[in-house]
Amino acid sequence: MAKAIKTVSTVVSKVEDLGNDTKRFTLVDQDDWELPPFRPGAHIDVHLGQGLVRTYSLCNEPDDNRRYVIAVKREREGRGGSNFLHDRVEAGQPISVSLPRGGIALDPEGTNVFVAGGIGVTPFISAIRHLERRGRSNYVLHWTSRGQPVLPDMIVPAIEAGRVRLYDTTTQAKPVIAAIVREFVGSGLAACCGPAPMLQAFEDAVSAWPEERKHIEMFTPPKVSAKSDVPPYELYLSASKKLATVTPDVGLLGTLDALGVDVPVSCGGGICGACRTRWSEGPPIHRDRVLSPAERQNELIVCVGDCAGQRLVLDL
Amino acid sequence: MDAIAIEKPEVAMSWQGVVRFLHKTPRAFLPMRSFPSLELVAGRGIEGDRYFVGHETGFYSHKPEEGRQVTLFEMETLEALRRDHKIELLPEEHRRNVTVEGVPLNHLVGHRFRLGETIVEATRLSTPCRHIEEILGKSVFDPLINRSGLNCKIIAGGTLRVGDAVRPI
């Protein structure tokens, strides 16, 4: 049986060397079809092969729906993703990406104050382009960079309008983030993306702000819904003799996927019954709307299932 | 005592609908694009669609099924989502190929009917999937249970156009 398609197939249409160890990659559909939609400041997982998956913010805006643009700074001491992209990825190559996720819930009326460090500007470039396209000027970007910043070409109108404050830390002091956000304490949105010390300073500065008025971009995947309310448990697959621990952030289905078990999931919501699986030890938690009480005695709909005990044994 | 005879009068389905929108997409996850007409090929699917037999690139292509050759959805369901759940689901967002109005899709499983100049046979009701919620970011899974459209195989192909009549055989 063919394998399930779980990623969006794109092609690298352009690679630009922006200097300062940064490259910009433009990804498109092979037939120039529209790509799945995204929110300003959203990010995608880029699948680089052999299990190498890295997350990057999209720098273009949602209305620009036939391409995904990412900017990648080479991290020489990093885990390998940026080096792979810089050294091995060229125009014309196919590349798989996840559906976009996340994004910044921009304040439509109040001021959106963006605080960025270096390449951390990428989600705000998307947000600024989105606002500019709509004729909105209710934002300000404070952008710290070591030397000349990269990507200013994507927000030229914003820079020319004086809505971007640049700090070249090779010639001037770093800005005091608490002072930047102080004037917006009563209204608007504050968002930050940058190195850890900058994020920490930002978090300290907005610690008393309501959650909906602050945004910290850390590239963490969203929590898996409906799977986070049970403690970790052991999963044993009796037919294939595989053992794993199911944690709330990965969930049962994610764990089966990681074990390489191709469960025939269809609806993903517990109503179609395609993934019904026999169990022998549990007891499982049933969240489906398919199985009868009698069937639940030895079957489980795994796409929404879990375990109420410490060990779940499935006939897989 | 004589058994009581239960009357079972003949019931004839009487309806006539119309094709309101036509959509297809070439690959999994990509947005559906609207077209004024689609080419339906008997036994294979819609030319250029992700489930066209021989060029399968859809989300469910690893689970081949005749009923994915063409899928239908009711305009009335879009209205119900707006009315009952305050959800604005657009014709290009439900990810079925043909949006019809005035066609009782849930009654047609196992039946053949005319879709413009083509003839299709309904194989099963479509089921909603979390995949749509993932793509759209709209909570439509529960409201679409039991009214998520119809899966059909194509018995007689041809060109299907917006505005074409949909009729029983």
HADDOCK unambig.tbl for C-alpha pairs under 7 A between the chains (distance, minus, plus):
assign (segid A and resid 1 and name CA) (segid B and resid 62 and name CA) 6.18 0.50 0.50
assign (segid A and resid 2 and name CA) (segid B and resid 62 and name CA) 4.74 0.50 0.50
assign (segid A and resid 3 and name CA) (segid B and resid 62 and name CA) 5.68 0.50 0.50
assign (segid A and resid 4 and name CA) (segid B and resid 59 and name CA) 6.71 0.50 0.50
assign (segid A and resid 4 and name CA) (segid B and resid 60 and name CA) 6.88 0.50 0.50
assign (segid A and resid 4 and name CA) (segid B and resid 62 and name CA) 5.39 0.50 0.50
assign (segid A and resid 5 and name CA) (segid B and resid 59 and name CA) 5.60 0.50 0.50
assign (segid A and resid 8 and name CA) (segid B and resid 28 and name CA) 6.93 0.50 0.50
assign (segid A and resid 8 and name CA) (segid B and resid 29 and name CA) 6.31 0.50 0.50
assign (segid A and resid 34 and name CA) (segid B and resid 30 and name CA) 6.59 0.50 0.50
assign (segid A and resid 34 and name CA) (segid B and resid 31 and name CA) 6.27 0.50 0.50
assign (segid A and resid 35 and name CA) (segid B and resid 30 and name CA) 5.42 0.50 0.50
assign (segid A and resid 35 and name CA) (segid B and resid 31 and name CA) 6.46 0.50 0.50
assign (segid A and resid 36 and name CA) (segid B and resid 29 and name CA) 6.42 0.50 0.50
assign (segid A and resid 36 and name CA) (segid B and resid 30 and name CA) 5.35 0.50 0.50
assign (segid A and resid 36 and name CA) (segid B and resid 31 and name CA) 5.79 0.50 0.50
assign (segid A and resid 267 and name CA) (segid B and resid 127 and name CA) 6.95 0.50 0.50
assign (segid A and resid 267 and name CA) (segid B and resid 128 and name CA) 6.30 0.50 0.50
assign (segid A and resid 267 and name CA) (segid B and resid 129 and name CA) 4.00 0.50 0.50
assign (segid A and resid 267 and name CA) (segid B and resid 130 and name CA) 5.94 0.50 0.50
assign (segid A and resid 268 and name CA) (segid B and resid 129 and name CA) 6.08 0.50 0.50
assign (segid A and resid 268 and name CA) (segid B and resid 130 and name CA) 5.43 0.50 0.50
assign (segid A and resid 269 and name CA) (segid B and resid 129 and name CA) 6.64 0.50 0.50
assign (segid A and resid 269 and name CA) (segid B and resid 130 and name CA) 6.05 0.50 0.50
assign (segid A and resid 272 and name CA) (segid B and resid 127 and name CA) 6.88 0.50 0.50
